[in-house]
Amino acid sequence: MKTIKSLTEAELPKLPEVWSWTKLEMLTDLYSGKAFKKSEYSESGIRLFQIANVSFGYASWDNLSYLPYSYSEEYPELVLNSGDILMALNRPILNDKLKIALLKRDDVPAILYQRVGRFDFYENKIKTYFFYYAQSLFFIDYLKSSMQGVDQPFINKPKLLQIPFPLPPLPEQRAIVSKIELLFSELDNGIANIKLAQEQLKVYRQAVLKKAFEGELTKKWREQQTDLPDAGDLLEQITKEREETVTTSGRIVKDVKSLTDTELADLPKIPEGWKWVKLPELCNLIGGVTKGRKLEGKKTISLPYLRVANVQDGYLNLSEIKFIDVLEGDLEKYRLIEGDILYTEGGDKDKLGRGTIWKGQIENCIHQNHIFRARPYSSNLVSSYIGYFSQTKAAKNYFFKNAKQTVNLASINLTVLSNLPFPLCSLLEQQAIVQEIETRLSVCDKIEQDIKENLEKAEALRQSILKKAFEGKLLNERELAEVRGAEDWEPAEVLLERIRTERARK
């Protein structure tokens, strides 16, 4: 086996005899774009290819910026072409996937921006083989070990070009690429079917929630009840408890203006005995602790706290909990208790609202200011009932409509949350509705878990294919015999020598 300088034989997989280990610098150069100023942007023109446009194997144009067409003549060396391979140099890896793109005809013309690297191979025929190799865990793991920076991980050109590259003869490269694409095509078809089922589950979940808060799921249940309490009477009781809470705590709480007739007229019809109210008529709403406060010279304590990343749509992700130094009095003010409903301020548009229930998983846990806490005033309110409504399409549409929006970002504040219309019903019906929802969604949860596991297996299979490919084990004996009969077949060492000559010439 041929090894690379600074790497021991044990550190590299054994390759077939006609392959060679080399380094990327022997095969390609790397160019980055220019840091164009925003004042140079135009409303139309030639597209600017930025880090946001590098996705996982393809170019994504969800974020568009343009430069005047004249820039393609002013910067011809930065004009991209179909077949170019680009890689993000800042934050190149996300969830063990590499941000790399192979440009297609629809992706050009475009101009290269800074911190996006374009590979310029001395032998063009290696391009596609490299594109797949770069998506293998071997390459990704090596890249990880070469990166710098913590908050903003990045890779520089010299270190990137030192990454090992398993080079086979050109005909074998072509055959490997063809087989990878065939196997990936079959795999992608299976993944597409799994993801379709995933989307159908989302539709079903929303249908369940819609019917629940229209009173459809408990229609027969209501017909069987006698003397069911009216939501108006319940609201009066909650209002008294709210006033008592405010008096006891000594806090100043703003009066809540009820929904107007005009606002009520725009809301969906609900069953008789229900009542549309605003969320703060039922819950005490507050923001969380602000990070970065100057606390020098003050007595502080370190507490676990929830970030937006912890609060997902309908569940909590507590795999990573961070700590924050706060004043001693902040514990009582921001401490979460079982039954609190958590809402996210926003960020990406899919992060708006997110009503999730705190179940006391972590002792003395508080929350960041980008998370709002709703605490029911009364034991006659079921937190899960409130949380489930916040996951409905109606609630999501309300948050989206009233959010402050910029490009791909949106946020709500306490005022928006305070005006959220909410369908109140009796405690008994709240409990019945939650039971109906959870009976149906528990089946969804099981199927979703199966889907998640199948998608993980599919990704593992993808990596298994790539691993075999770049260890020289993907092609069978018949396929290998065919490539060895190709007119341009030559051992990798001979190919590498030709590339060295071309590299020296350039």
Kinemage of the C-alpha trace (Angstrom):
@kinemage 1
@onewidth
@group {chain A} dominant
@subgroup {mainchain}
@vectorlist {calphas} color= white
{ca met a 1} P 0.000 0.000 0.000
{ca lys a 2} L 1.225 3.515 -0.787
{ca thr a 3} L 1.087 5.829 2.220
{ca ile a 4} L 1.223 9.609 2.603
{ca lys a 5} L 3.899 11.551 4.405
{ca ser a 6} L 3.009 12.140 8.102
{ca leu a 7} L 0.460 9.296 8.111
{ca thr a 8} L 1.272 5.794 9.269
{ca glu a 9} L 0.110 2.757 7.379
{ca ala a 10} L -2.205 1.827 10.245
{ca glu a 11} L -4.070 5.125 9.935
{ca leu a 12} L -5.198 4.544 6.361
{ca pro a 13} L -7.387 1.761 4.994
{ca lys a 14} L -5.590 -0.771 2.815
{ca leu a 15} L -6.216 -0.128 -0.882
{ca pro a 16} L -6.086 -2.429 -3.936
{ca glu a 17} L -2.588 -2.740 -5.475
{ca val a 18} L -3.398 -0.552 -8.501
{ca trp a 19} L -4.705 2.319 -6.299
{ca ser a 20} L -2.594 4.984 -4.599
{ca trp a 21} L -3.008 7.147 -1.534
{ca thr a 22} L -2.236 10.779 -2.269
{ca lys a 23} L -3.231 14.170 -0.914
{ca leu a 24} L -5.819 16.563 -2.290
{ca glu a 25} L -3.116 19.149 -2.988
{ca met a 26} L -1.691 16.775 -5.639
{ca leu a 27} L -5.015 16.680 -7.477
{ca thr a 28} L -6.664 20.063 -7.098
{ca asp a 29} L -6.288 23.684 -6.163
{ca leu a 30} L -8.918 25.588 -4.181
{ca tyr a 31} L -10.218 29.095 -4.805
{ca ser a 32} L -12.508 31.210 -2.669
{ca gly a 33} L -14.648 34.123 -3.802
{ca lys a 34} L -14.723 37.829 -3.018
{ca ala a 35} L -16.368 39.617 -0.086
{ca phe a 36} L -18.725 41.781 -2.089
{ca lys a 37} L -20.340 44.602 -0.107
{ca lys a 38} L -24.110 44.713 0.305
{ca ser a 39} L -24.051 48.152 -1.312
{ca glu a 40} L -22.964 46.364 -4.515
{ca tyr a 41} L -26.021 44.081 -4.556
{ca ser a 42} L -28.799 44.652 -7.074
{ca glu a 43} L -32.465 43.644 -7.299
{ca ser a 44} L -31.732 41.412 -10.286
{ca gly a 45} L -28.711 40.307 -12.256
{ca ile a 46} L -26.279 37.437 -11.793
{ca arg a 47} L -26.775 35.285 -8.684
{ca leu a 48} L -24.239 35.459 -5.868
{ca phe a 49} L -23.242 32.005 -4.591
{ca gln a 50} L -22.839 32.292 -0.806
{ca ile a 51} L -22.412 29.775 2.043
{ca ala a 52} L -26.206 29.689 2.484
{ca asn a 53} L -26.459 28.340 -1.075
{ca val a 54} L -24.287 25.278 -0.334
{ca ser a 55} L -26.489 22.404 0.776
{ca phe a 56} L -25.823 18.700 1.252
{ca gly a 57} L -24.868 17.556 -2.234
{ca tyr a 58} L -26.616 20.291 -4.182
{ca ala a 59} L -27.069 24.053 -4.528
{ca ser a 60} L -29.973 25.624 -2.648
{ca trp a 61} L -31.420 28.932 -3.835
{ca asp a 62} L -33.783 29.632 -0.922
{ca asn a 63} L -31.615 32.675 -0.127
{ca leu a 64} L -30.988 34.845 -3.165
{ca ser a 65} L -28.706 37.833 -3.643
{ca tyr a 66} L -27.765 39.395 -6.965
{ca leu a 67} L -24.912 41.405 -8.429
{ca pro a 68} L -25.131 43.474 -11.628
{ca tyr a 69} L -24.538 41.453 -14.815
{ca ser a 70} L -21.455 43.573 -15.494
{ca tyr a 71} L -19.691 41.824 -12.606
{ca ser a 72} L -19.366 38.651 -14.674
{ca glu a 73} L -17.061 40.577 -17.018
{ca glu a 74} L -15.300 42.381 -14.185
{ca tyr a 75} L -14.627 39.131 -12.245
{ca pro a 76} L -14.453 36.353 -14.894
{ca glu a 77} L -12.333 34.177 -12.568
{ca leu a 78} L -15.264 34.051 -10.087
{ca val a 79} L -17.954 33.070 -12.589
{ca leu a 80} L -19.165 29.539 -11.853
{ca asn a 81} L -19.876 26.818 -14.399
{ca ser a 82} L -21.964 23.689 -14.556
{ca gly a 83} L -19.971 20.821 -13.038
{ca asp a 84} L -18.099 22.985 -10.553
{ca ile a 85} L -17.760 21.517 -7.064
{ca leu a 86} L -18.176 23.990 -4.197
{ca met a 87} L -17.767 23.541 -0.459
{ca ala a 88} L -18.594 25.732 2.538
{ca leu a 89} L -15.369 26.701 4.323
{ca asn a 90} L -17.181 28.089 7.397
{ca arg a 91} L -19.294 25.574 9.324
{ca pro a 92} L -18.741 22.966 6.586
{ca ile a 93} L -20.233 20.101 8.617
{ca leu a 94} L -23.709 19.872 10.108
{ca asn a 95} L -24.974 16.665 11.757
{ca asp a 96} L -22.115 14.700 10.199
{ca lys a 97} L -23.055 15.862 6.700
{ca leu a 98} L -20.810 17.952 4.482
{ca lys a 99} L -22.032 21.156 2.866
{ca ile a 100} L -20.882 20.501 -0.687
{ca ala a 101} L -22.546 21.131 -4.045
{ca leu a 102} L -22.078 19.850 -7.580
{ca leu a 103} L -23.467 22.600 -9.809
{ca lys a 104} L -26.023 21.797 -12.501
{ca arg a 105} L -27.053 23.831 -15.536
{ca asp a 106} L -29.866 25.493 -13.591
{ca asp a 107} L -27.357 26.738 -10.987
{ca val a 108} L -25.368 28.912 -13.387
{ca pro a 109} L -24.461 31.601 -14.149
{ca ala a 110} L -23.441 32.652 -10.642
{ca ile a 111} L -20.533 34.457 -8.984
{ca leu a 112} L -18.492 33.002 -6.134
{ca tyr a 113} L -18.635 34.710 -2.723
{ca gln a 114} L -16.014 34.587 0.035
{ca arg a 115} L -15.582 31.484 2.259
{ca val a 116} L -17.059 29.215 -0.391
{ca gly a 117} L -14.316 27.087 -1.934
{ca arg a 118} L -14.271 25.962 -5.579
{ca phe a 119} L -12.124 22.942 -6.413
{ca asp a 120} L -10.026 23.264 -9.581
{ca phe a 121} L -8.852 19.756 -10.500
{ca tyr a 122} L -5.762 19.244 -12.629
{ca glu a 123} L -7.546 16.220 -14.124
{ca asn a 124} L -11.226 17.071 -14.630
{ca lys a 125} L -12.298 13.435 -14.847
{ca ile a 126} L -11.642 13.006 -11.111
{ca lys a 127} L -14.310 15.573 -10.147
{ca thr a 128} L -17.396 13.413 -9.675
{ca tyr a 129} L -15.452 10.663 -7.924
{ca phe a 130} L -14.158 13.282 -5.465
{ca phe a 131} L -17.683 14.697 -4.988
{ca tyr a 132} L -18.851 11.356 -3.566
{ca tyr a 133} L -15.642 10.733 -1.638
{ca ala a 134} L -16.088 14.084 0.141
{ca gln a 135} L -19.448 12.866 1.457
{ca ser a 136} L -17.928 9.781 3.104
{ca leu a 137} L -17.409 9.658 6.860
{ca phe a 138} L -13.688 9.066 6.326
{ca phe a 139} L -13.333 12.454 4.608
{ca ile a 140} L -15.746 14.174 7.022
{ca asp a 141} L -13.963 12.822 10.115
{ca tyr a 142} L -10.590 13.877 8.722
{ca leu a 143} L -12.010 17.316 7.938
{ca lys a 144} L -13.374 17.634 11.494
{ca ser a 145} L -9.944 16.937 12.958
{ca ser a 146} L -8.442 19.634 10.736
{ca met a 147} L -10.936 22.416 11.509
{ca gln a 148} L -10.310 25.432 13.711
{ca gly a 149} L -12.619 27.645 15.781
{ca val a 150} L -15.308 26.779 18.308
{ca asp a 151} L -18.260 29.129 17.852
{ca gln a 152} L -17.565 29.440 14.119
{ca pro a 153} L -15.718 26.279 12.990
{ca phe a 154} L -13.809 26.733 9.734
{ca ile a 155} L -11.274 24.992 7.523
{ca asn a 156} L -8.416 26.784 5.828
{ca lys a 157} L -7.059 25.928 2.399
{ca pro a 158} L -3.674 24.405 3.428
{ca lys a 159} L -5.248 21.994 5.911
{ca leu a 160} L -8.080 21.037 3.562
{ca leu a 161} L -5.656 20.166 0.800
{ca gln a 162} L -3.704 17.890 3.154
{ca ile a 163} L -6.638 15.462 3.440
{ca pro a 164} L -5.802 11.954 2.122
{ca phe a 165} L -7.352 10.831 -1.158
{ca pro a 166} L -7.676 7.197 -2.334
{ca leu a 167} L -6.924 7.362 -6.056
{ca pro a 168} L -7.959 4.464 -8.350
{ca pro a 169} L -7.426 4.218 -12.132
{ca leu a 170} L -9.797 6.466 -14.137
{ca pro a 171} L -11.950 3.637 -15.598
{ca glu a 172} L -12.455 2.254 -12.090
{ca gln a 173} L -13.429 5.736 -10.864
{ca arg a 174} L -16.114 5.918 -13.564
{ca ala a 175} L -17.449 2.476 -12.673
{ca ile a 176} L -17.508 3.316 -8.946
{ca val a 177} L -19.396 6.562 -9.598
{ca ser a 178} L -21.918 4.744 -11.813
{ca lys a 179} L -22.534 2.070 -9.184
{ca ile a 180} L -22.827 4.624 -6.365
{ca glu a 181} L -25.384 6.589 -8.382
{ca leu a 182} L -27.371 3.438 -9.174
{ca leu a 183} L -27.455 2.337 -5.530
{ca phe a 184} L -28.180 5.875 -4.296
{ca ser a 185} L -31.034 6.208 -6.771
{ca glu a 186} L -32.692 3.074 -5.345
{ca leu a 187} L -31.991 4.283 -1.814
{ca asp a 188} L -33.377 7.762 -2.541
{ca asn a 189} L -36.590 6.267 -3.912
{ca gly a 190} L -37.071 4.368 -0.663
{ca ile a 191} L -36.279 7.479 1.396
{ca ala a 192} L -38.766 9.512 -0.671
{ca asn a 193} L -41.515 7.014 0.180
{ca ile a 194} L -40.592 7.133 3.875
{ca lys a 195} L -40.638 10.944 3.859
{ca leu a 196} L -43.994 10.935 2.082
{ca ala a 197} L -45.389 8.824 4.926
{ca gln a 198} L -43.799 11.300 7.354
{ca glu a 199} L -45.585 14.216 5.671
{ca gln a 200} L -48.879 12.327 5.672
{ca leu a 201} L -48.511 11.816 9.425
{ca lys a 202} L -48.081 15.577 9.871
{ca val a 203} L -51.298 16.154 7.936
{ca tyr a 204} L -53.106 13.561 10.055
{ca arg a 205} L -51.736 15.097 13.271
{ca gln a 206} L -53.038 18.520 12.256
{ca ala a 207} L -56.407 17.030 11.298
{ca val a 208} L -56.713 15.465 14.770
{ca leu a 209} L -55.860 18.771 16.470
{ca lys a 210} L -58.261 20.728 14.256
{ca lys a 211} L -61.173 18.431 15.065
{ca ala a 212} L -60.244 18.460 18.751
{ca phe a 213} L -60.497 22.245 19.080
{ca glu a 214} L -63.633 22.431 16.974
{ca gly a 215} L -65.267 20.084 19.481
{ca glu a 216} L -65.662 17.270 16.963
{ca leu a 217} L -63.693 14.640 18.884
{ca thr a 218} L -65.881 15.078 21.967
{ca lys a 219} L -69.211 15.685 20.235
{ca lys a 220} L -70.728 12.328 21.298
{ca trp a 221} L -69.175 12.703 24.742
{ca arg a 222} L -70.897 16.084 25.224
{ca glu a 223} L -74.255 14.640 24.198
{ca gln a 224} L -73.960 12.096 26.987
{ca gln a 225} L -73.223 14.704 29.681
{ca thr a 226} L -75.734 16.468 31.910
{ca asp a 227} L -75.175 19.818 33.658
{ca leu a 228} L -71.833 20.365 31.902
{ca pro a 229} L -70.294 23.596 33.276
{ca asp a 230} L -70.289 26.577 30.932
{ca ala a 231} L -66.932 28.080 29.875
{ca gly a 232} L -68.207 31.527 30.893
{ca asp a 233} L -68.726 30.334 34.475
{ca leu a 234} L -65.303 28.723 34.447
{ca leu a 235} L -63.738 31.968 33.214
{ca glu a 236} L -65.300 33.864 36.129
{ca gln a 237} L -63.780 31.361 38.565
{ca ile a 238} L -60.357 31.589 36.863
{ca thr a 239} L -60.560 35.405 36.965
{ca lys a 240} L -61.079 35.285 40.743
{ca glu a 241} L -58.121 32.933 41.148
{ca arg a 242} L -56.061 35.208 38.901
{ca glu a 243} L -56.872 38.226 41.071
{ca glu a 244} L -55.998 36.283 44.214
{ca thr a 245} L -52.672 35.232 42.706
{ca val a 246} L -51.860 38.798 41.732
{ca thr a 247} L -52.781 40.094 45.228
{ca thr a 248} L -50.710 37.416 46.967
{ca ser a 249} L -47.650 37.899 44.772
{ca gly a 250} L -47.798 41.685 44.918
{ca arg a 251} L -46.926 41.842 41.241
{ca ile a 252} L -48.502 44.321 38.858
{ca val a 253} L -50.330 42.515 36.062
{ca lys a 254} L -51.891 44.404 33.192
{ca asp a 255} L -55.642 44.169 32.727
{ca val a 256} L -56.612 41.883 29.865
{ca lys a 257} L -58.957 43.267 27.250
{ca ser a 258} L -61.421 40.609 26.122
{ca leu a 259} L -61.844 39.797 22.458
{ca thr a 260} L -64.011 42.325 20.621
{ca asp a 261} L -67.112 41.398 18.610
{ca thr a 262} L -65.145 42.099 15.439
{ca glu a 263} L -62.351 39.749 16.534
{ca leu a 264} L -64.845 37.076 17.568
{ca ala a 265} L -66.567 37.275 14.184
{ca asp a 266} L -63.291 36.270 12.482
{ca leu a 267} L -62.769 33.197 14.664
{ca pro a 268} L -63.964 29.654 13.837
{ca lys a 269} L -67.280 28.485 15.252
{ca ile a 270} L -66.991 26.492 18.496
{ca pro a 271} L -69.568 24.365 20.373
{ca glu a 272} L -72.212 25.920 22.577
{ca gly a 273} L -70.889 26.301 26.114
{ca trp a 274} L -67.338 27.027 24.902
{ca lys a 275} L -65.844 30.526 24.893
{ca trp a 276} L -63.097 32.301 22.968
{ca val a 277} L -60.722 34.047 25.386
{ca lys a 278} L -57.208 35.483 25.312
{ca leu a 279} L -54.328 33.450 26.712
{ca pro a 280} L -53.455 35.874 29.584
{ca glu a 281} L -57.022 35.537 30.888
{ca leu a 282} L -55.977 31.975 31.769
{ca cys a 283} L -52.235 32.112 32.327
{ca asn a 284} L -49.535 34.335 33.775
{ca leu a 285} L -47.132 35.127 30.935
{ca ile a 286} L -43.518 36.176 31.424
{ca gly a 287} L -40.262 36.263 29.459
{ca gly a 288} L -37.077 34.637 30.722
{ca val a 289} L -33.686 35.709 32.001
{ca thr a 290} L -31.494 37.817 29.714
{ca lys a 291} L -28.019 36.529 28.897
{ca gly a 292} L -24.979 38.772 29.087
{ca arg a 293} L -26.077 40.949 32.005
{ca lys a 294} L -23.300 42.658 33.951
{ca leu a 295} L -23.305 40.939 37.355
{ca glu a 296} L -19.802 41.796 38.572
{ca gly a 297} L -19.707 42.349 42.337
{ca lys a 298} L -23.170 40.849 42.861
{ca lys a 299} L -24.041 37.568 44.552
{ca thr a 300} L -24.846 35.033 41.859
{ca ile a 301} L -25.759 31.366 41.496
{ca ser a 302} L -25.328 29.031 38.522
{ca leu a 303} L -28.539 27.451 37.228
{ca pro a 304} L -29.559 25.184 34.345
{ca tyr a 305} L -31.635 27.045 31.767
{ca leu a 306} L -33.689 26.280 28.667
{ca arg a 307} L -32.728 27.720 25.284
{ca val a 308} L -34.779 27.850 22.084
{ca ala a 309} L -32.892 24.736 20.910
{ca asn a 310} L -34.368 22.805 23.856
{ca val a 311} L -37.989 23.702 23.066
{ca gln a 312} L -39.238 21.769 20.055
{ca asp a 313} L -42.710 21.584 18.522
{ca gly a 314} L -44.623 19.616 21.151
{ca tyr a 315} L -41.646 18.157 22.997
{ca leu a 316} L -38.425 19.093 24.778
{ca asn a 317} L -34.923 18.167 23.658
{ca leu a 318} L -32.915 18.063 26.878
{ca ser a 319} L -29.838 16.302 25.481
{ca glu a 320} L -27.733 19.432 26.037
{ca ile a 321} L -28.491 21.705 28.988
{ca lys a 322} L -26.363 24.776 29.596
{ca phe a 323} L -25.870 26.772 32.792
{ca ile a 324} L -26.053 30.512 33.401
{ca asp a 325} L -24.960 32.773 36.264
{ca val a 326} L -27.915 34.755 37.620
{ca leu a 327} L -28.840 36.733 40.711
{ca glu a 328} L -30.141 34.701 43.652
{ca gly a 329} L -33.594 36.289 43.311
{ca asp a 330} L -33.852 35.164 39.676
{ca leu a 331} L -34.425 31.558 40.732
{ca glu a 332} L -37.820 32.299 42.259
{ca lys a 333} L -38.799 34.575 39.383
{ca tyr a 334} L -37.867 32.293 36.499
{ca arg a 335} L -37.996 28.788 38.011
{ca leu a 336} L -40.092 26.404 35.924
{ca ile a 337} L -42.704 24.261 37.640
{ca glu a 338} L -44.562 21.237 36.356
{ca gly a 339} L -47.404 22.265 34.065
{ca asp a 340} L -45.801 25.443 32.703
{ca ile a 341} L -46.345 25.927 28.969
{ca leu a 342} L -43.279 27.112 27.038
{ca tyr a 343} L -43.437 29.250 23.895
{ca thr a 344} L -40.498 30.198 21.681
{ca glu a 345} L -39.927 33.742 20.491
{ca gly a 346} L -38.877 32.562 17.047
{ca gly a 347} L -35.793 32.610 14.832
{ca asp a 348} L -36.423 30.419 11.811
{ca lys a 349} L -40.066 30.680 10.787
{ca asp a 350} L -40.814 27.136 11.945
{ca lys a 351} L -39.737 28.025 15.501
{ca leu a 352} L -42.571 30.466 16.219
{ca gly a 353} L -44.709 29.664 19.276
{ca arg a 354} L -44.101 25.965 19.912
{ca gly a 355} L -46.334 25.271 22.919
{ca thr a 356} L -44.510 22.626 24.944
{ca ile a 357} L -45.238 21.409 28.479
{ca trp a 358} L -42.621 21.436 31.231
{ca lys a 359} L -42.870 18.266 33.324
{ca gly a 360} L -40.275 19.072 35.977
{ca gln a 361} L -37.505 17.093 34.323
{ca ile a 362} L -34.700 19.222 35.813
{ca glu a 363} L -34.653 20.691 39.306
{ca asn a 364} L -34.333 24.483 39.647
{ca cys a 365} L -34.362 25.009 35.890
{ca ile a 366} L -35.056 28.500 34.526
{ca his a 367} L -35.595 29.789 30.982
{ca gln a 368} L -33.904 32.245 28.637
{ca asn a 369} L -35.602 35.481 27.514
{ca his a 370} L -36.247 34.006 24.049
{ca ile a 371} L -38.668 31.573 25.704
{ca phe a 372} L -41.972 32.737 27.180
{ca arg a 373} L -43.596 30.903 30.061
{ca ala a 374} L -47.364 30.560 30.492
{ca arg a 375} L -48.445 29.392 33.951
{ca pro a 376} L -52.168 28.542 34.374
{ca tyr a 377} L -53.876 30.477 37.172
{ca ser a 378} L -56.230 27.621 38.023
{ca ser a 379} L -56.252 23.885 38.597
{ca asn a 380} L -59.355 23.951 36.385
{ca leu a 381} L -57.062 24.329 33.387
{ca val a 382} L -55.225 21.408 31.780
{ca ser a 383} L -51.762 22.468 30.622
{ca ser a 384} L -51.704 19.836 27.871
{ca tyr a 385} L -54.969 21.187 26.491
{ca ile a 386} L -53.400 24.646 26.192
{ca gly a 387} L -50.172 23.206 24.773
{ca tyr a 388} L -51.933 21.126 22.125
{ca phe a 389} L -53.908 24.136 20.907
{ca ser a 390} L -50.630 25.992 20.411
{ca gln a 391} L -49.571 23.254 17.955
{ca thr a 392} L -52.654 23.679 15.753
{ca lys a 393} L -52.510 25.214 12.303
{ca ala a 394} L -54.785 27.997 13.580
{ca ala a 395} L -52.306 28.984 16.326
{ca lys a 396} L -49.309 28.681 14.003
{ca asn a 397} L -51.036 30.867 11.408
{ca tyr a 398} L -51.803 33.446 14.093
{ca phe a 399} L -48.164 33.575 15.214
{ca phe a 400} L -46.902 33.771 11.632
{ca lys a 401} L -49.386 36.501 10.663
{ca asn a 402} L -48.533 38.683 13.668
{ca ala a 403} L -44.785 38.028 13.853
{ca lys a 404} L -42.122 40.565 13.063
{ca gln a 405} L -40.519 39.201 9.908
{ca thr a 406} L -37.261 39.586 8.031
{ca val a 407} L -35.755 37.330 5.356
{ca asn a 408} L -36.326 33.725 6.565
{ca leu a 409} L -36.624 34.906 10.184
{ca ala a 410} L -39.649 35.725 12.305
{ca ser a 411} L -40.257 36.536 15.958
{ca ile a 412} L -43.129 37.172 18.320
{ca asn a 413} L -43.183 39.132 21.567
{ca leu a 414} L -45.262 38.964 24.735
{ca thr a 415} L -47.849 41.315 23.225
{ca val a 416} L -48.455 38.932 20.300
{ca leu a 417} L -48.612 35.935 22.653
{ca ser a 418} L -50.995 37.832 24.950
{ca asn a 419} L -53.471 38.332 22.107
{ca leu a 420} L -53.594 34.652 21.100
{ca pro a 421} L -57.292 33.639 20.904
{ca phe a 422} L -57.962 30.436 22.811
{ca pro a 423} L -61.076 28.165 22.882
{ca leu a 424} L -61.988 27.561 26.529
{ca cys a 425} L -64.230 24.699 27.608
{ca ser a 426} L -65.019 22.971 30.917
{ca leu a 427} L -62.336 21.095 32.849
{ca leu a 428} L -64.062 17.766 32.169
{ca glu a 429} L -64.082 18.407 28.430
{ca gln a 430} L -60.478 19.596 28.453
{ca gln a 431} L -59.522 16.266 30.032
{ca ala a 432} L -61.662 14.342 27.535
{ca ile a 433} L -60.141 16.210 24.583
{ca val a 434} L -56.573 15.581 25.776
{ca gln a 435} L -57.362 11.880 26.148
{ca glu a 436} L -58.861 11.733 22.617
{ca ile a 437} L -55.837 13.545 21.158
{ca glu a 438} L -53.272 11.384 22.945
{ca thr a 439} L -55.046 8.135 22.053
{ca arg a 440} L -54.735 9.037 18.378
{ca leu a 441} L -51.334 10.697 18.443
{ca ser a 442} L -49.685 7.904 20.433
{ca val a 443} L -50.092 5.751 17.307
{ca cys a 444} L -48.545 8.590 15.256
{ca asp a 445} L -45.641 8.802 17.672
{ca lys a 446} L -44.892 5.084 17.281
{ca ile a 447} L -45.006 5.322 13.475
{ca glu a 448} L -42.845 8.452 13.529
{ca gln a 449} L -40.281 6.651 15.650
{ca asp a 450} L -40.229 3.787 13.120
{ca ile a 451} L -39.791 6.325 10.309
{ca lys a 452} L -36.933 8.018 12.140
{ca glu a 453} L -35.191 4.670 12.650
{ca asn a 454} L -35.669 3.744 8.975
{ca leu a 455} L -34.203 7.076 7.853
{ca glu a 456} L -31.216 6.506 10.149
{ca lys a 457} L -30.766 3.017 8.667
{ca ala a 458} L -30.931 4.500 5.164
{ca glu a 459} L -28.212 7.019 6.022
{ca ala a 460} L -26.101 4.247 7.545
{ca leu a 461} L -26.536 2.230 4.334
{ca arg a 462} L -25.484 5.273 2.290
{ca gln a 463} L -22.291 5.546 4.322
{ca ser a 464} L -21.691 1.801 4.039
{ca ile a 465} L -21.841 2.118 0.239
{ca leu a 466} L -19.367 5.020 0.303
{ca lys a 467} L -17.025 3.184 2.662
{ca lys a 468} L -16.882 0.149 0.379
{ca ala a 469} L -16.468 2.382 -2.670
{ca phe a 470} L -13.380 4.187 -1.353
{ca glu a 471} L -11.749 1.082 0.041
{ca gly a 472} L -11.977 -0.516 -3.409
{ca lys a 473} L -14.590 -3.087 -2.348
{ca leu a 474} L -17.726 -1.872 -4.160
{ca leu a 475} L -17.130 -3.415 -7.594
{ca asn a 476} L -17.368 -7.182 -8.074
{ca glu a 477} L -14.855 -9.274 -10.039
{ca arg a 478} L -16.830 -9.051 -13.306
{ca glu a 479} L -17.060 -5.262 -13.046
{ca leu a 480} L -13.356 -4.995 -12.234
{ca ala a 481} L -12.442 -7.160 -15.241
{ca glu a 482} L -14.460 -4.837 -17.493
{ca val a 483} L -12.748 -1.653 -16.284
{ca arg a 484} L -9.301 -3.220 -16.606
{ca gly a 485} L -10.060 -3.796 -20.281
{ca ala a 486} L -10.755 -0.102 -20.909
{ca glu a 487} L -8.462 1.713 -23.359
{ca asp a 488} L -7.513 4.396 -20.834
{ca trp a 489} L -6.821 1.971 -17.977
{ca glu a 490} L -3.513 2.563 -16.187
{ca pro a 491} L -2.407 2.105 -12.554
{ca ala a 492} L -3.072 5.052 -10.266
{ca glu a 493} L 0.671 5.703 -9.926
{ca val a 494} L 0.925 6.403 -13.657
{ca leu a 495} L -2.199 8.607 -13.516
{ca leu a 496} L -0.726 10.450 -10.542
{ca glu a 497} L 2.530 11.088 -12.403
{ca arg a 498} L 0.610 12.618 -15.331
{ca ile a 499} L -1.310 14.809 -12.867
{ca arg a 500} L 1.968 15.905 -11.244
{ca thr a 501} L 3.207 17.021 -14.630
{ca glu a 502} L -0.014 18.955 -15.303
{ca arg a 503} L 0.147 20.488 -11.810
{ca ala a 504} L 3.726 21.644 -12.390
{ca arg a 505} L 2.766 23.123 -15.758
{ca lys a 506} L -0.125 25.103 -14.200
